[in-house]
Amino acid sequence: MSAKDFALAANVIRGLAMDSVQAANSGHPGMPMGAADYATVLFLKYMNYNPADPAWPNRDRFVLSAGHGAMLLYSLLHLSGYNLPMSELKLFRQWGSRTPGHPEYGHTPGVETTTGPLGQGCAAAVGMALAERMLAERFNTPDITLVDHRTYVICGDGDLMEGISHEAFSLAGHLGLNKLTVIYDSNRISIEGSTDLACSDDPRKRFEGYGWNVLEIDGHNFEQIDAALAAANREPARPTMIIAKTHIAHGSPNMHDSARAHGEPLGADEIKASKKNLGLPEDQAFYVPPAVYALFEQRKLEGEAKASAWNNLLGAY
């Protein structure tokens, strides 16, 4: 899969995020637009999942701890083939829809845990990674590796300002949960403005102190994203923190790096300008070209094959 493929899919996700938030006249478009590049690589190349069976036991777990960026996850689930049709994206934040303002476990297919309160998704993900380790120790044999999945997390600046995330991440480092990968969306923007208003921590030093493998990348550079995720998967003894330097509302001519994009719709004129900038049809809302569906369909089929092989392995076990 080429950088051109990744870029097209990421820009489509940006368009879906802009359109859904605008239709609701409420939400957070900036984070999904900033995180779309690395999230696309993760889902199209690294995540193992089976939309036909969202509860497949050996699936990789994905936690959007920065739950306010819910349209990032809903867009990915829709494109990946989960039972989340386009009609639900158009009902973002509406009563009775399967696309609430923050992801809710048991309500939307493919959502692994409820996120909203900052930091709690981080802690839940550590629990998932610990559960994988414990199950592997109990059930894997020298001949059959039955339990072997990873946990991926996207967290934001707000998550890392909360004590609960650091207590959990300290434990993850202590236990050497190497199948845990956290992507820190470092856009340096909060709803009030720059994060400098409230925080001056050095995340690299903090996580190195916890015993993590720490990588820093340009979160919009596909080569760096790919290399970092591959390195995280090769790490034998430590959880990995990927510090992804991103720009909130990436692709928007006038809201790029603006705190306003954190919690406000971009507005019709800015959406039109952003779509033009991203190479999307300016007059089409909720636009997904067949080529993007095809990319995710390929990954879906790969996931179904892996799930089928695992079910056969379970039978042998």
The 8 nearest C-alpha neighbors of each residue, nearest first, counted from 0:
[[1, 4, 2, 5, 44, 3, 43, 294],
 [2, 0, 4, 3, 5, 6, 221, 222],
 [1, 3, 5, 4, 6, 221, 0, 222],
 [2, 4, 6, 1, 5, 7, 0, 8],
 [5, 3, 1, 7, 2, 6, 8, 0],
 [4, 6, 2, 8, 3, 7, 9, 39],
 [7, 5, 3, 9, 4, 8, 2, 10],
 [6, 8, 10, 4, 9, 5, 3, 11],
 [7, 9, 11, 5, 10, 6, 291, 4],
 [10, 8, 35, 12, 6, 36, 11, 7],
 [9, 11, 13, 7, 12, 8, 6, 14],
 [10, 12, 14, 8, 13, 9, 287, 7],
 [13, 11, 15, 9, 10, 14, 74, 16],
 [14, 12, 32, 10, 16, 11, 15, 17],
 [13, 15, 11, 17, 12, 16, 18, 10],
 [14, 16, 12, 18, 285, 13, 17, 19],
 [17, 15, 13, 19, 70, 14, 18, 28],
 [18, 16, 14, 15, 20, 28, 19, 21],
 [17, 19, 21, 15, 16, 20, 22, 284],
 [20, 18, 22, 16, 21, 17, 89, 91],
 [21, 19, 23, 26, 22, 17, 25, 18],
 [20, 22, 24, 18, 264, 23, 19, 17],
 [23, 21, 19, 24, 20, 18, 89, 91],
 [22, 24, 25, 20, 21, 91, 19, 92],
 [25, 23, 21, 22, 20, 264, 26, 263],
 [26, 24, 23, 20, 264, 263, 21, 27],
 [25, 27, 20, 262, 263, 28, 264, 100],
 [26, 28, 262, 261, 29, 68, 263, 67],
 [29, 27, 17, 16, 30, 31, 260, 20],
 [30, 28, 248, 260, 247, 261, 32, 31],
 [29, 31, 33, 32, 68, 247, 28, 34],
 [32, 30, 71, 34, 33, 68, 29, 35],
 [33, 31, 13, 248, 29, 30, 35, 249],
 [32, 34, 247, 249, 30, 246, 248, 31],
 [33, 35, 31, 32, 36, 30, 37, 38],
 [36, 34, 9, 38, 32, 31, 33, 37],
 [37, 35, 9, 39, 38, 34, 219, 40],
 [36, 38, 40, 39, 35, 224, 34, 41],
 [39, 37, 41, 35, 40, 36, 34, 42],
 [38, 40, 42, 36, 37, 41, 9, 35],
 [41, 39, 37, 43, 38, 42, 44, 5],
 [40, 42, 45, 38, 39, 44, 43, 46],
 [43, 41, 46, 39, 40, 44, 45, 38],
 [42, 44, 40, 41, 39, 298, 45, 295],
 [45, 43, 41, 40, 42, 46, 298, 0],
 [46, 44, 41, 42, 43, 47, 40, 228],
 [45, 47, 42, 41, 59, 48, 44, 43],
 [48, 46, 59, 58, 302, 45, 49, 305],
 [49, 47, 58, 302, 59, 46, 50, 53],
 [48, 50, 302, 52, 51, 303, 53, 299],
 [49, 51, 81, 53, 52, 80, 48, 299],
 [52, 50, 49, 53, 81, 303, 80, 82],
 [53, 51, 50, 49, 54, 55, 48, 303],
 [52, 54, 50, 55, 49, 109, 51, 108],
 [53, 55, 52, 56, 58, 49, 109, 57],
 [54, 56, 52, 53, 58, 57, 49, 306],
 [57, 55, 58, 54, 146, 53, 59, 148],
 [58, 56, 148, 55, 146, 147, 59, 309],
 [59, 57, 48, 47, 55, 56, 148, 60],
 [58, 60, 149, 148, 47, 150, 46, 48],
 [59, 61, 150, 151, 58, 149, 62, 111],
 [62, 60, 151, 152, 150, 59, 63, 111],
 [63, 61, 152, 64, 151, 120, 111, 153],
 [62, 64, 153, 65, 66, 152, 61, 154],
 [63, 65, 120, 154, 66, 62, 114, 121],
 [66, 64, 154, 63, 155, 67, 68, 153],
 [65, 67, 115, 114, 68, 64, 101, 69],
 [66, 68, 69, 65, 101, 27, 115, 100],
 [69, 67, 66, 31, 30, 70, 71, 27],
 [70, 68, 71, 67, 72, 66, 101, 102],
 [69, 71, 73, 72, 16, 68, 74, 31],
 [72, 70, 31, 69, 74, 73, 68, 75],
 [71, 73, 75, 69, 70, 74, 76, 63],
 [74, 72, 70, 76, 75, 71, 77, 69],
 [75, 73, 77, 71, 72, 76, 70, 12],
 [74, 76, 72, 78, 73, 77, 79, 71],
 [77, 75, 79, 73, 81, 74, 78, 72],
 [76, 78, 83, 74, 75, 79, 80, 81],
 [77, 79, 75, 80, 76, 292, 74, 295],
 [80, 78, 76, 295, 77, 75, 81, 299],
 [81, 79, 78, 77, 50, 76, 82, 299],
 [80, 82, 50, 83, 76, 77, 79, 108],
 [83, 81, 84, 108, 80, 77, 50, 76],
 [82, 84, 77, 81, 87, 85, 76, 108],
 [85, 83, 86, 87, 77, 82, 88, 81],
 [84, 86, 88, 87, 89, 83, 77, 285],
 [85, 87, 89, 84, 88, 90, 83, 91],
 [88, 86, 90, 89, 85, 84, 97, 96],
 [89, 87, 85, 90, 91, 86, 19, 98],
 [88, 90, 86, 87, 91, 19, 85, 22],
 [91, 89, 87, 88, 93, 96, 92, 86],
 [90, 92, 98, 88, 93, 89, 19, 99],
 [93, 91, 99, 100, 98, 90, 23, 94],
 [94, 92, 90, 91, 96, 95, 99, 23],
 [93, 95, 96, 92, 99, 90, 91, 97],
 [94, 96, 93, 97, 99, 98, 92, 90],
 [97, 95, 98, 94, 93, 90, 87, 99],
 [96, 98, 107, 99, 87, 106, 95, 83],
 [97, 99, 91, 96, 92, 87, 88, 100],
 [100, 98, 92, 101, 97, 91, 102, 96],
 [99, 101, 92, 69, 98, 102, 67, 26],
 [100, 102, 66, 99, 69, 67, 115, 114],
 [103, 101, 113, 114, 69, 66, 99, 110],
 [104, 102, 113, 106, 105, 112, 101, 107],
 [103, 105, 112, 113, 110, 106, 111, 107],
 [106, 104, 107, 103, 108, 110, 111, 112],
 [105, 107, 104, 103, 97, 108, 110, 102],
 [106, 108, 97, 110, 105, 109, 103, 104],
 [109, 107, 110, 82, 81, 106, 53, 105],
 [108, 110, 53, 111, 107, 76, 81, 50],
 [111, 109, 104, 108, 107, 112, 102, 103],
 [112, 110, 104, 109, 62, 61, 60, 113],
 [113, 111, 104, 110, 114, 103, 62, 120],
 [112, 114, 103, 104, 102, 115, 111, 110],
 [115, 113, 66, 120, 64, 102, 116, 112],
 [114, 116, 66, 101, 117, 67, 113, 65],
 [117, 115, 119, 114, 118, 120, 66, 64],
 [116, 118, 158, 119, 115, 157, 161, 65],
 [119, 117, 158, 164, 121, 120, 161, 163],
 [118, 120, 122, 121, 117, 116, 123, 163],
 [119, 121, 64, 123, 122, 114, 118, 124],
 [122, 120, 124, 119, 118, 164, 123, 64],
 [121, 123, 119, 125, 167, 124, 120, 164],
 [124, 122, 120, 126, 125, 121, 119, 127],
 [125, 123, 127, 126, 121, 122, 120, 128],
 [126, 124, 128, 122, 127, 123, 129, 171],
 [125, 127, 129, 123, 124, 128, 130, 122],
 [128, 126, 124, 130, 125, 129, 131, 123],
 [127, 129, 125, 131, 130, 126, 150, 179],
 [128, 130, 126, 132, 131, 127, 125, 133],
 [129, 131, 127, 133, 128, 132, 126, 134],
 [132, 130, 128, 134, 129, 133, 135, 127],
 [131, 133, 129, 135, 130, 134, 136, 128],
 [134, 132, 130, 136, 135, 131, 129, 137],
 [135, 133, 137, 131, 136, 132, 138, 130],
 [134, 136, 146, 132, 139, 138, 133, 137],
 [137, 135, 133, 134, 138, 139, 132, 140],
 [138, 136, 134, 135, 139, 133, 140, 132],
 [137, 139, 135, 136, 134, 140, 145, 146],
 [140, 138, 144, 135, 145, 143, 136, 137],
 [139, 141, 143, 142, 144, 138, 145, 137],
 [142, 140, 143, 139, 144, 138, 145, 136],
 [141, 143, 140, 144, 139, 316, 145, 315],
 [144, 142, 140, 145, 139, 141, 316, 312],
 [145, 143, 139, 146, 140, 147, 142, 141],
 [144, 146, 139, 143, 147, 313, 138, 312],
 [147, 145, 135, 144, 57, 139, 148, 134],
 [148, 146, 145, 57, 144, 135, 149, 131],
 [147, 149, 59, 57, 58, 146, 131, 150],
 [148, 150, 59, 178, 179, 60, 151, 128],
 [151, 149, 60, 179, 59, 128, 61, 178],
 [150, 152, 61, 180, 181, 179, 60, 62],
 [153, 151, 181, 62, 61, 63, 182, 154],
 [154, 152, 182, 63, 64, 181, 183, 62],
 [153, 155, 183, 65, 64, 158, 184, 152],
 [156, 154, 184, 158, 157, 65, 183, 185],
 [155, 157, 159, 158, 185, 160, 187, 154],
 [158, 156, 160, 155, 159, 117, 161, 189],
 [159, 157, 118, 117, 155, 160, 156, 161],
 [158, 160, 156, 161, 157, 164, 118, 155],
 [159, 161, 157, 158, 156, 162, 198, 118],
 [162, 160, 159, 163, 158, 118, 164, 117],
 [161, 163, 165, 164, 166, 160, 118, 159],
 [162, 164, 166, 165, 161, 118, 167, 119],
 [165, 163, 118, 167, 121, 162, 122, 166],
 [166, 164, 168, 167, 162, 163, 169, 159],
 [165, 167, 163, 169, 164, 168, 162, 170],
 [168, 166, 170, 122, 164, 165, 169, 171],
 [169, 167, 171, 165, 170, 166, 164, 172],
 [168, 170, 172, 209, 166, 167, 171, 165],
 [169, 171, 173, 167, 168, 172, 174, 166],
 [172, 170, 168, 174, 169, 176, 173, 175],
 [171, 173, 210, 175, 169, 209, 170, 174],
 [172, 174, 170, 171, 175, 169, 210, 209],
 [173, 175, 171, 172, 176, 170, 237, 129],
 [176, 174, 237, 172, 236, 177, 173, 171],
 [177, 175, 238, 171, 178, 174, 237, 179],
 [176, 178, 238, 237, 236, 179, 175, 235],
 [179, 177, 149, 176, 150, 238, 180, 128],
 [178, 180, 150, 238, 177, 176, 128, 151],
 [181, 179, 239, 151, 238, 240, 152, 150],
 [180, 182, 152, 240, 151, 153, 241, 183],
 [181, 183, 241, 153, 152, 240, 242, 184],
 [182, 184, 242, 154, 185, 155, 243, 153],
 [185, 183, 155, 243, 186, 154, 182, 245],
 [184, 186, 244, 187, 183, 243, 245, 156],
 [185, 187, 245, 246, 188, 247, 184, 244],
 [188, 186, 194, 185, 193, 156, 189, 195],
 [189, 187, 193, 194, 186, 192, 258, 190],
 [190, 188, 192, 191, 194, 193, 258, 187],
 [189, 191, 258, 192, 261, 262, 188, 259],
 [192, 190, 189, 258, 193, 188, 194, 196],
 [193, 191, 258, 189, 190, 188, 194, 196],
 [192, 194, 188, 195, 187, 189, 196, 191],
 [193, 195, 196, 187, 188, 197, 189, 198],
 [196, 194, 193, 198, 197, 199, 187, 192],
 [197, 195, 194, 193, 198, 192, 191, 199],
 [198, 196, 195, 194, 199, 193, 160, 189],
 [197, 199, 195, 194, 200, 196, 160, 156],
 [198, 200, 195, 201, 197, 194, 196, 202],
 [201, 199, 198, 202, 205, 204, 203, 160],
 [200, 202, 203, 204, 205, 199, 206, 198],
 [203, 201, 205, 204, 200, 206, 242, 207],
 [204, 202, 206, 205, 201, 207, 213, 242],
 [205, 203, 207, 202, 206, 201, 208, 200],
 [204, 206, 202, 208, 203, 207, 201, 209],
 [207, 205, 209, 208, 203, 211, 204, 202],
 [206, 208, 204, 210, 211, 209, 205, 203],
 [207, 209, 205, 206, 210, 204, 211, 203],
 [210, 208, 206, 169, 207, 172, 211, 205],
 [209, 211, 172, 207, 208, 206, 173, 212],
 [212, 210, 207, 238, 237, 206, 172, 239],
 [211, 213, 239, 237, 238, 240, 214, 207],
 [214, 212, 240, 239, 211, 241, 203, 207],
 [215, 213, 241, 242, 240, 216, 212, 227],
 [216, 214, 242, 241, 243, 213, 217, 244],
 [217, 215, 243, 218, 223, 242, 244, 214],
 [216, 218, 244, 219, 220, 243, 245, 223],
 [217, 219, 243, 244, 245, 220, 216, 37],
 [218, 220, 217, 36, 221, 245, 37, 224],
 [221, 219, 217, 223, 222, 218, 224, 216],
 [222, 220, 224, 223, 225, 2, 219, 36],
 [221, 223, 225, 224, 220, 226, 2, 227],
 [222, 224, 226, 221, 220, 225, 216, 227],
 [225, 223, 221, 227, 222, 226, 37, 220],
 [224, 226, 222, 228, 223, 227, 221, 229],
 [225, 227, 223, 229, 224, 228, 230, 222],
 [226, 228, 230, 224, 229, 225, 223, 231],
 [229, 227, 231, 225, 230, 226, 224, 232],
 [228, 230, 226, 232, 227, 231, 225, 233],
 [231, 229, 227, 233, 232, 228, 226, 234],
 [232, 230, 228, 234, 233, 229, 239, 227],
 [231, 233, 229, 230, 234, 228, 178, 177],
 [234, 232, 230, 231, 235, 229, 228, 177],
 [233, 235, 231, 232, 236, 230, 177, 237],
 [236, 234, 177, 233, 237, 232, 178, 238],
 [235, 237, 177, 175, 234, 176, 238, 178],
 [238, 236, 177, 175, 211, 176, 212, 239],
 [237, 239, 177, 179, 176, 211, 180, 212],
 [238, 240, 212, 180, 211, 231, 213, 181],
 [239, 241, 213, 181, 182, 180, 212, 242],
 [242, 240, 182, 214, 215, 243, 183, 213],
 [241, 243, 215, 183, 214, 182, 240, 216],
 [244, 242, 218, 216, 184, 217, 185, 183],
 [243, 245, 185, 217, 218, 186, 216, 242],
 [246, 244, 186, 218, 33, 185, 243, 184],
 [247, 245, 186, 249, 33, 256, 248, 255],
 [246, 248, 33, 29, 256, 249, 30, 186],
 [249, 247, 29, 255, 32, 33, 251, 254],
 [250, 248, 33, 246, 247, 32, 255, 251],
 [251, 249, 273, 248, 277, 252, 276, 255],
 [250, 252, 273, 255, 254, 249, 253, 248],
 [253, 251, 254, 255, 273, 250, 272, 276],
 [252, 254, 251, 255, 269, 257, 273, 256],
 [255, 253, 257, 251, 260, 252, 248, 256],
 [254, 256, 248, 251, 257, 249, 253, 247],
 [257, 255, 247, 246, 254, 248, 258, 188],
 [258, 256, 254, 259, 255, 260, 247, 261],
 [257, 259, 192, 261, 260, 190, 188, 189],
 [258, 260, 257, 261, 263, 262, 190, 254],
 [261, 259, 29, 258, 263, 262, 257, 254],
 [260, 262, 29, 27, 258, 259, 190, 263],
 [261, 263, 27, 260, 26, 259, 190, 264],
 [262, 264, 260, 259, 27, 26, 265, 261],
 [265, 263, 21, 266, 20, 24, 25, 28],
 [264, 266, 269, 270, 263, 260, 267, 17],
 [265, 267, 269, 264, 268, 270, 21, 263],
 [266, 268, 270, 269, 271, 265, 21, 264],
 [269, 267, 271, 270, 266, 272, 265, 273],
 [270, 268, 272, 271, 266, 267, 265, 273],
 [271, 269, 273, 267, 272, 268, 274, 266],
 [270, 272, 281, 268, 274, 269, 273, 267],
 [271, 273, 269, 275, 270, 274, 276, 268],
 [274, 272, 251, 276, 270, 275, 271, 250],
 [275, 273, 279, 277, 271, 276, 281, 272],
 [274, 276, 272, 278, 273, 277, 281, 279],
 [275, 277, 273, 274, 278, 272, 250, 251],
 [278, 276, 274, 275, 279, 273, 250, 10],
 [277, 279, 275, 276, 274, 280, 10, 281],
 [280, 278, 274, 277, 275, 281, 11, 10],
 [281, 279, 283, 282, 274, 278, 275, 286],
 [280, 282, 271, 274, 283, 275, 279, 272],
 [281, 283, 280, 284, 271, 274, 279, 286],
 [284, 282, 280, 281, 286, 285, 279, 271],
 [283, 285, 286, 18, 282, 15, 14, 281],
 [286, 284, 15, 18, 287, 283, 14, 19],
 [285, 287, 284, 283, 288, 11, 15, 14],
 [286, 288, 11, 285, 289, 291, 292, 290],
 [287, 289, 290, 291, 286, 292, 11, 293],
 [290, 288, 292, 291, 293, 287, 294, 286],
 [291, 289, 293, 288, 292, 294, 287, 4],
 [292, 290, 294, 293, 289, 8, 288, 295],
 [291, 293, 289, 295, 294, 290, 296, 78],
 [294, 292, 296, 290, 291, 295, 289, 297],
 [295, 293, 291, 297, 296, 292, 290, 298],
 [294, 296, 298, 79, 292, 297, 293, 299],
 [297, 295, 299, 293, 298, 294, 292, 300],
 [296, 298, 300, 295, 294, 299, 293, 301],
 [299, 297, 301, 295, 296, 300, 43, 302],
 [298, 300, 296, 302, 301, 297, 295, 303],
 [301, 299, 303, 297, 302, 298, 296, 304],
 [302, 300, 298, 304, 299, 303, 305, 297],
 [301, 303, 49, 299, 305, 48, 300, 304],
 [302, 304, 300, 306, 49, 305, 301, 307],
 [303, 305, 307, 301, 302, 306, 308, 300],
 [306, 304, 302, 308, 307, 303, 309, 301],
 [305, 307, 309, 303, 304, 308, 302, 310],
 [308, 306, 304, 310, 309, 305, 303, 311],
 [309, 307, 305, 311, 310, 306, 304, 312],
 [308, 310, 312, 306, 311, 307, 313, 305],
 [311, 309, 313, 307, 312, 308, 306, 314],
 [312, 310, 314, 308, 309, 313, 315, 307],
 [311, 313, 309, 315, 310, 314, 316, 308],
 [314, 312, 316, 310, 311, 315, 309, 145],
 [313, 315, 311, 312, 316, 310, 309, 308],
 [316, 314, 312, 313, 311, 310, 143, 309],
 [315, 313, 314, 312, 143, 145, 311, 140]]
